[in-house]
Amino acid sequence: MRSLIVRPVRVASIRPFGTSAPRPFLENLFGKKEIKKREEIIKNQDDYESDPDAKITILSEKNSPEYKPFDPEVDMADFKINQWKSQVVNPKNIEATYTSEKLSQIFNETYRNLKNEEITTQQYKDSDLHNLSFRFEFSKSLQKSLGFDISDYILSRSHTVQDLYNEVEKVIAKRWTSERNPNAISLRPEDFKSTNVYLNQELTESQQKKAFKKLVAQARESEAN
């Protein structure tokens, strides 16, 4: 019977490519001497003498040697604002500027200039604005003549000339109010027709007594009934 001889297996040793210990990141980046010098400066920073006359000037727009003041006449010599409206009517003056008759006249003239055909107020509802190019051109011409802007919301929902006219008519009939001042009041002539409102006139004492007696008589008569 043969005996089994076991021979030891030789395992090859694995050597790393680098035998030196890994260096810190900052040391690799700046160098060992540079880091040591920097640490010394930080450690002894209070011991270093500073020059009291030394000043650091922080350059800004105005103290820069390249600073040049803005001059509209030189820097924007060719700049012009072209007003595309024939007139400018402020929101506060829209109601006093236009009436329904004047508004329809502007609508008719604008339509005639663009379409080369006449239109009456009775034909507004049958004149559609489905052509968006014409709707834009028509509305822009209206704004040019009227002197105030028509909102995109109105233009987007106005599918006929009648729709657009009705919306613009609401604008010219609406009392002016200020969004910055909710308490702003826009008064009309009819607001001063009441018998007990006097703005620029004052009754004599006898007239006041007469008016008072009249009001008392009316009150008693209404109570009796």
C-alpha positions as CSV (number, residue, x, y, z in Angstrom):
1,M,0.0,0.0,0.0
2,R,1.4,3.3,-1.1
3,S,1.6,6.2,1.3
4,L,0.1,9.6,0.2
5,I,2.7,12.3,0.3
6,V,1.3,15.8,0.7
7,R,3.6,18.5,-0.6
8,P,3.2,22.1,0.7
9,V,1.8,24.5,-1.9
10,R,3.8,27.7,-2.4
11,V,1.6,30.8,-2.4
12,A,3.0,33.8,-4.3
13,S,3.1,37.0,-2.2
14,I,1.3,40.1,-3.5
15,R,3.2,43.3,-3.3
16,P,1.4,46.7,-3.6
17,F,2.5,49.1,-6.4
18,G,3.4,51.8,-3.9
19,T,5.3,51.0,-0.8
20,S,5.0,54.5,0.8
21,A,2.2,55.4,3.1
22,P,-0.7,57.4,1.6
23,R,-0.2,61.2,1.8
24,P,-3.0,63.6,2.9
25,F,-4.9,65.4,0.1
26,L,-3.7,68.9,1.0
27,E,-0.1,67.7,1.2
28,N,-0.4,66.3,-2.3
29,L,-2.0,69.5,-3.5
30,F,0.3,72.1,-1.9
31,G,3.3,70.2,-0.8
32,K,4.5,69.3,2.7
33,K,6.6,72.5,3.1
34,E,3.9,74.8,2.0
35,I,1.4,73.3,4.5
36,K,3.9,73.6,7.3
37,K,4.6,77.2,6.4
38,R,0.9,77.9,6.3
39,E,0.3,76.3,9.7
40,E,3.0,78.4,11.2
41,I,1.5,81.6,9.8
42,I,-1.9,80.8,11.1
43,K,-0.5,79.9,14.5
44,N,1.6,83.0,14.9
45,Q,-0.6,85.4,13.0
46,D,-1.0,87.7,16.1
47,D,2.8,88.1,16.4
48,Y,3.3,89.6,12.9
49,E,3.6,93.3,12.7
50,S,1.3,95.1,10.3
51,D,1.9,98.4,8.5
52,P,-0.6,101.0,9.8
53,D,-0.3,103.0,6.6
54,A,-1.2,100.1,4.4
55,K,-4.8,100.3,3.1
56,I,-6.8,98.0,1.0
57,T,-8.9,99.8,-1.6
58,I,-12.0,97.9,-2.7
59,L,-12.9,98.9,-6.2
60,S,-16.6,99.6,-6.9
61,E,-18.4,101.0,-9.9
62,K,-17.8,104.7,-8.9
63,N,-14.2,104.6,-7.7
64,S,-13.0,102.4,-10.6
65,P,-10.6,104.2,-13.0
66,E,-12.8,102.9,-15.8
67,Y,-16.0,104.4,-14.3
68,K,-17.9,106.7,-16.7
69,P,-21.1,108.5,-15.6
70,F,-24.2,107.6,-17.6
71,D,-25.2,110.4,-20.0
72,P,-28.5,109.8,-21.8
73,E,-27.7,112.4,-24.5
74,V,-24.4,110.6,-25.3
75,D,-25.1,107.0,-24.4
76,M,-28.6,106.9,-25.8
77,A,-28.5,109.6,-28.5
78,D,-30.7,107.6,-30.9
79,F,-33.2,106.3,-28.4
80,K,-36.8,107.5,-29.0
81,I,-40.2,106.4,-27.7
82,N,-42.7,106.2,-30.5
83,Q,-46.2,106.7,-29.3
84,W,-48.4,104.4,-31.6
85,K,-51.7,105.8,-30.3
86,S,-53.2,108.9,-32.0
87,Q,-54.0,110.2,-28.5
88,V,-53.6,109.1,-24.9
89,V,-56.8,109.0,-22.7
90,N,-56.1,108.3,-19.1
91,P,-58.5,105.9,-17.3
92,K,-59.8,108.7,-15.2
93,N,-60.9,110.6,-18.3
94,I,-62.4,107.8,-20.4
95,E,-66.0,108.2,-19.1
96,A,-65.9,112.0,-19.8
97,T,-64.3,111.5,-23.2
98,Y,-66.6,109.0,-24.9
99,T,-70.3,108.4,-25.4
100,S,-72.0,105.4,-27.0
101,E,-72.6,107.4,-30.2
102,K,-68.9,108.4,-30.5
103,L,-67.8,104.9,-29.8
104,S,-69.9,103.4,-32.5
105,Q,-68.6,106.1,-34.9
106,I,-65.0,105.0,-34.2
107,F,-66.0,101.4,-34.7
108,N,-67.6,102.1,-38.0
109,E,-64.6,104.2,-39.3
110,T,-62.1,101.6,-38.1
111,Y,-64.0,98.8,-39.8
112,R,-64.4,100.8,-43.0
113,N,-60.7,101.6,-43.2
114,L,-59.6,98.0,-42.8
115,K,-62.3,96.2,-44.8
116,N,-63.1,98.9,-47.4
117,E,-66.8,98.4,-46.7
118,E,-69.4,100.2,-44.6
119,I,-70.9,98.8,-41.4
120,T,-73.8,99.9,-39.2
121,T,-74.5,99.1,-35.6
122,Q,-77.2,96.7,-36.7
123,Q,-74.6,94.7,-38.6
124,Y,-72.2,94.2,-35.6
125,K,-73.7,90.9,-34.5
126,D,-73.4,89.5,-38.0
127,S,-69.7,90.6,-38.5
128,D,-67.5,87.9,-37.0
129,L,-63.9,88.2,-35.8
130,H,-63.0,84.5,-36.3
131,N,-60.0,85.6,-38.4
132,L,-57.5,86.2,-35.6
133,S,-55.2,88.3,-37.8
134,F,-58.1,90.7,-38.6
135,R,-59.2,90.7,-35.0
136,F,-55.7,91.7,-33.9
137,E,-55.5,94.4,-36.6
138,F,-59.0,95.7,-35.9
139,S,-58.5,95.9,-32.1
140,K,-55.1,97.6,-32.4
141,S,-56.6,100.2,-34.8
142,L,-59.4,100.7,-32.3
143,Q,-56.9,101.3,-29.4
144,K,-54.9,103.7,-31.6
145,S,-58.0,105.8,-32.2
146,L,-59.5,105.5,-28.7
147,G,-56.3,106.2,-26.8
148,F,-56.7,103.5,-24.2
149,D,-55.8,99.8,-24.0
150,I,-58.3,97.0,-24.5
151,S,-57.5,94.0,-22.3
152,D,-56.4,90.7,-23.8
153,Y,-59.3,89.0,-21.9
154,I,-61.8,91.1,-23.8
155,L,-60.1,90.5,-27.1
156,S,-60.0,86.7,-26.5
157,R,-63.7,86.4,-25.8
158,S,-65.0,88.8,-28.5
159,H,-66.0,86.7,-31.5
160,T,-68.1,89.3,-33.2
161,V,-67.9,93.1,-33.6
162,Q,-71.0,93.2,-31.4
163,D,-69.2,91.3,-28.6
164,L,-66.2,93.7,-28.8
165,Y,-68.4,96.8,-28.9
166,N,-70.4,95.6,-25.9
167,E,-67.3,95.1,-23.8
168,V,-65.7,98.4,-24.8
169,E,-69.0,100.2,-24.1
170,K,-68.8,98.8,-20.5
171,V,-65.4,100.3,-20.2
172,I,-66.4,103.8,-21.2
173,A,-69.6,103.7,-19.0
174,K,-67.8,102.4,-15.9
175,R,-67.0,104.9,-13.2
176,W,-63.3,105.4,-12.7
177,T,-61.8,104.0,-9.5
178,S,-58.3,103.9,-8.3
179,E,-56.8,100.5,-7.4
180,R,-54.3,102.1,-5.1
181,N,-57.0,104.0,-3.3
182,P,-60.2,101.9,-2.9
183,N,-62.0,104.9,-1.4
184,A,-61.5,107.0,-4.5
185,I,-64.8,108.5,-5.6
186,S,-65.7,109.4,-9.2
187,L,-68.8,111.7,-9.2
188,R,-71.2,112.5,-12.0
189,P,-73.4,115.6,-12.5
190,E,-76.5,113.6,-11.6
191,D,-74.9,112.9,-8.2
192,F,-75.5,116.6,-7.3
193,K,-79.2,116.7,-8.2
194,S,-80.4,115.8,-4.7
195,T,-82.1,118.6,-2.8
196,N,-80.0,118.3,0.3
197,V,-76.5,118.3,-1.4
198,Y,-74.9,121.6,-2.0
199,L,-71.3,121.8,-3.2
200,N,-70.7,125.3,-4.6
201,Q,-73.8,127.2,-3.4
202,E,-75.1,128.2,0.0
203,L,-78.7,129.0,1.0
204,T,-79.6,132.0,3.0
205,E,-81.0,131.5,6.5
206,S,-84.6,132.2,5.4
207,Q,-84.3,129.8,2.5
208,Q,-82.9,127.1,4.9
209,K,-85.9,127.6,7.2
210,K,-88.3,127.4,4.2
211,A,-86.7,124.2,3.0
212,F,-86.7,122.7,6.5
213,K,-90.5,123.4,6.9
214,K,-91.1,121.8,3.6
215,L,-89.2,118.7,4.6
216,V,-91.1,118.5,7.9
217,A,-94.5,118.8,6.1
218,Q,-93.5,116.0,3.8
219,A,-92.4,113.8,6.7
220,R,-95.7,114.4,8.6
221,E,-97.7,113.7,5.4
222,S,-95.9,110.4,4.9
223,E,-96.5,109.4,8.5
224,A,-100.2,110.2,8.2
225,N,-100.6,108.0,5.2
